[in-house]
Amino acid sequence: MYFLFVCYCLVSINILIVGKNIQYYNNNAQEFYSRTINADLSDNYKAFTSYLPEQAYILDAGCGVGRDTRYCLSQRYQVTAFDGSTEMVK
């Protein structure tokens, strides 16, 4: 079984920094979604998936609004996604 761990979020030891980041994304989730959901990342996706075996398992840590998760699911990868911002994952 293949596992690939993808991390988009920067993990910080400082709880205050993490808390402020989550608060920022909770407060700006809709704006972030509007600005990024239709971004053309096809070249990035093609490069990334070229390293994956068929039906790879992907952990999308810090998935935000789920843009990359949706793409990976559409390509039949098995994805587990989570984000610290409850507003981003709605």
N, C-alpha and C positions, 0 to 999 in steps of 0.2 A: 504494500500500500504506500502511496506517495503522499507526502504532506509538504506543502509549501506555506510558509508563514510570511505574510505580507504585512508590514507595519507602515502605516501612513502617519501615525501620531508620534510625536516626540514625548517619551516618558521622562518625567522630571521627578527628582527626589523632593523638590520643594513643593509641598502641598498647596501653598498659596498661589504659586504660578499655575499649577494644574487647575485649581479652582477658578482662577480668573479666566483661563482659557475656556473652560466649560461654560462659565457665565457669559462670556463674549459670544460663543456660538449659540447658546440658548437664546440670547437676546437678538441675534442677527441671522437666525436659521433661514428665514424666508428670503432675505436678501442674498445670502450665500447660495441658496438653491437657485434662485433666478439668474445669478451671475455665472454659475458653473455647470448646471445640469446639461446644457447643450454644447458644452465645449467639445471640440473635435480632437479626441485623443487617439484616433485610429492608429497612427504611427506608433504611439507609446504602447497601445494594447497589442499590436502586432509583434513588437519587439519583446514585450513581456511574455506573451503566450508562446513564443517560439521556444522558450526554455521549459515549458510544461508538458508533461505526458498527458495523454488523453484522460479525461475524467479525473484530473488532479483535484485534490482537496486544498482549498484556499481559506486561510484565516485572514479576513479583512479587518484588522484592528484599527479603529479610528475611521470607520467607514463613512462618516459624515452623512450626507444625504443619500448615499447608496448608489451613486452614479457608476462607480467602478464595479460594485457588487452586481448591479443589473447586467452590465456587459458580460462579466464572467459567467453569470447564470445563463445568459443567452447563448453562450458558447458551450454549454453543457458541463461546466465545471461545478463541483460541489463546493458551496461557499457557506461559511459561517462568518457573520459580520456583527460587529458591535461598535458602539461609540459612547463616550462619556456624556455627550450632550443628548438629553432626552428629546429636545426639540428637533435636532437634526435627523433623528431616525423616525419621526412621525410620518 
